[in-house]
Amino acid sequence: MPLQIAHTTLMLPEALVIESLLNAHGIRFAVAGKDIVSQAPHFAILYGGISFLVSEQDLAEVQSLIASGEVVPGYASIESAGFERRPLRNAILAFVILLMGAPFPFWYRKSTTLSAD
């Protein structure tokens, strides 16, 4: 049975709430991207965020459950809208962050030389 994407979010707190909601209603689901976003939240947009996958039979119910949640004023504009306004700048910043983090372990490499004294 193929799974369908019921909802996708860039926000880890939102994903945790949706997980609790689906568990409370006894709906079986799979989560894609949660590990990546929890380990490196600045790469959330590059990996497509966190997606909730459900069976085709549960798709309509899950989407209505998620849509029935209360809207928090300003929540959508915290990160996602700001990121989407300047995609090129943010892609360059993500690359720079990746580039700066890549050589980090090599800065602390010790050079051990043995002297014959």
C-alpha positions in Angstrom: 0.0 0.0 0.0 1.6 3.3 -1.1 2.0 6.1 1.4 0.9 9.7 0.6 2.3 12.9 2.0 -0.4 14.3 4.3 1.6 17.3 5.6 5.0 18.9 5.3 6.5 21.4 7.7 9.9 23.1 8.3 9.3 23.5 12.1 10.3 20.7 14.5 7.8 21.8 17.2 4.9 21.7 14.8 6.0 18.2 13.7 6.1 17.0 17.4 2.5 18.3 17.9 1.3 16.6 14.8 3.0 13.3 15.9 1.1 13.5 19.2 -2.1 14.3 17.4 -1.9 11.3 15.1 -0.8 9.0 17.9 -3.7 10.1 20.0 -6.1 9.2 17.2 -4.5 5.9 16.6 -3.4 6.7 13.0 -0.4 4.8 11.6 2.1 7.1 10.0 5.7 7.5 9.0 7.8 10.6 9.4 10.5 11.6 6.8 13.2 14.2 7.5 12.7 14.6 11.2 16.2 13.3 12.0 17.8 15.7 9.5 15.9 18.7 10.8 16.5 17.9 14.5 20.3 17.5 13.8 20.7 20.4 11.4 17.7 22.8 11.5 19.4 25.3 9.1 19.2 22.6 6.4 15.5 22.0 6.8 14.6 23.8 3.5 17.3 22.0 1.6 15.9 18.5 2.5 12.3 19.4 2.1 11.4 19.7 5.8 9.5 17.1 7.8 6.9 15.1 5.9 4.1 12.9 7.4 3.3 9.9 5.3 0.0 8.0 5.7 -2.0 5.4 3.8 -4.4 6.5 1.2 -7.4 5.6 3.3 -6.3 7.8 6.2 -5.2 10.8 4.0 -8.4 12.8 4.2 -8.8 12.2 7.9 -5.3 13.2 8.7 -5.4 16.4 6.6 -8.7 17.4 8.3 -7.2 16.7 11.8 -4.1 18.8 11.0 -6.2 21.6 9.5 -8.5 21.7 12.5 -5.7 22.9 14.8 -5.6 26.4 16.0 -3.6 28.9 14.1 -0.9 30.7 16.2 -0.6 34.3 15.2 2.7 35.0 13.5 3.9 31.4 13.7 4.1 30.8 10.0 6.3 33.9 9.5 8.8 33.0 12.2 11.2 31.2 9.9 9.6 29.7 6.8 8.2 32.9 5.3 11.5 34.8 6.0 13.5 32.0 4.4 11.3 31.8 1.3 11.6 35.6 0.7 15.3 35.4 -0.1 16.0 31.8 -1.4 19.3 32.7 -3.2 20.8 34.5 -0.2 19.8 31.7 2.2 21.2 29.0 -0.1 24.5 30.8 -0.2 24.5 31.1 3.6 23.7 27.4 4.0 26.6 26.6 1.7 28.9 28.9 3.7 27.8 27.2 7.0 28.5 23.8 5.4 31.9 25.0 4.1 32.9 26.5 7.5 31.9 23.3 9.3 33.7 20.9 7.0 37.4 21.7 7.8 36.7 22.1 11.6 38.0 18.7 12.7 41.3 19.3 10.9 42.1 22.4 12.9 42.7 20.4 16.0 44.9 17.8 14.4 48.0 17.2 16.5 51.3 16.8 14.8 53.3 14.3 16.9 57.0 14.2 16.2 59.4 11.9 18.1 62.7 13.4 19.1 65.7 11.3 19.7 66.9 13.3 22.7 
